[in-house]
Amino acid sequence: MTTDIENPDIKKVIQEIVTNILQDNQNNEFSRNINDDLLRIPVGVSNRHVHLCRKDMDVLFGEGSELTEYRELTQKGYFAAKETVTVVGPKGAINKVRLLGPLRNDTQIEVLASDRFTLGIEPPVRESGSPTVAPTITIVGPKGTVINNMGGMVAWRHIHMNAYESKLLGVSDGDYVKVKTQGEREIIFSNVKIRIGEAFRTELHLDSDEANAASIKNGDFLKIIL
């Protein structure tokens, strides 16, 4: 049995099918390109630093003192301050640890895993902004000292992402993804937490220990593995 493809009705159906297939292919390619672009994210590498609350700022730098902006950070409203402190552990001290602003509700000391050798502590790995019981660290400023046993930690690797891009990628706040480097010595970072905010600029945050181990630097691009 043969089909008369010259029949106007049959030709119309065939044309509609071909058009739909071509449109689907274009949509899939467009979607793939969007996702490929979104999956490539810049890296922000952070060194050890300290976030202070108002009370501890007053003790360390004087009542009513304020942080002085040194340079803006990628995330809107956040900055590295000119002010620095010394952090002291049972074994030793690290000088000129930079403060980040603005001030927080709770003081937090974000150290590197390798700092345990200098300070003589075993800091837990925690999400930034999550106070937790931690090894005692003394913070020394020009006007006084603060003993802190709640804020010393190694920051959990994470991605800041705005709500629009998170919807396109199908990820939610608190999800975990993998991220891989590029090149001959490819490394995959697992358990990277997604942190979503309306004003966030998408960026992967690693500390300098992690970045050095993977031979990556500020501004490099890595790829999310969903």
CORMOZI-V842802 format. One line per field, one symbol per residue. phi: phi as a letter, one per 20 degrees, with the letter a starting at -180 (. if undefined). psi: psi as a letter, one per 20 degrees, with the letter a starting at -180 (. if undefined). burial: b if it has 9 or more other C-alpha atoms within 8 Angstrom, else e. A space follows every 50 residues. Layout:
# CORMOZI-V842802
phi = ???
psi = ???
burial = ???
This chain:
# CORMOZI-V842802
phi = .ddefefgfffffffffffffffffffffffffffgfffecfddddegac ddegffffffcogmfcfdfebfeffgndbeeffccddcdfdaccelefed dffdfcfbdddegfffffemccffebfgndgbfbgfcedddfdrcceccc dfadfffbdebfffffffemdcgnfdcdccedofdgcdeeleeecdbgef dfaedceffffffdlccgnfdddfde
psi = pqpniipggghgggggggggghggggggggggggggghhoqqpopqrqrp pqrgghggghjqpjqqqppgqqrgppiqqpqhqrrpppahhaqprlpqqq rrqrhqppoorqhiihhghkrnpqorppjnpqprqpppppaiiaqpppkh iprpppprppprhghhghikqrpiqprqpqrrahlpqpprloppopqhjq ppppoqrhggghhjlrrpiqprppo.
burial = eeeeeeeeebbeeeeeeeeeeeeeeeeeeeeeeebeebbbbbbbbeebbb bbbbebbbbbbbeeeebebeebbeeeebbbbbebbbbbbebbbbeebbbb bebbebbbbbbbeebbebbbbebeebeeeeeeebbbbbbbbeebbbebbb bbbbbbbbbbbbbebbbeeeebeeeebbbbbbeeeeeeeeebbbbbbeeb bbbbbbbbbebbeeeebeeebbbbee
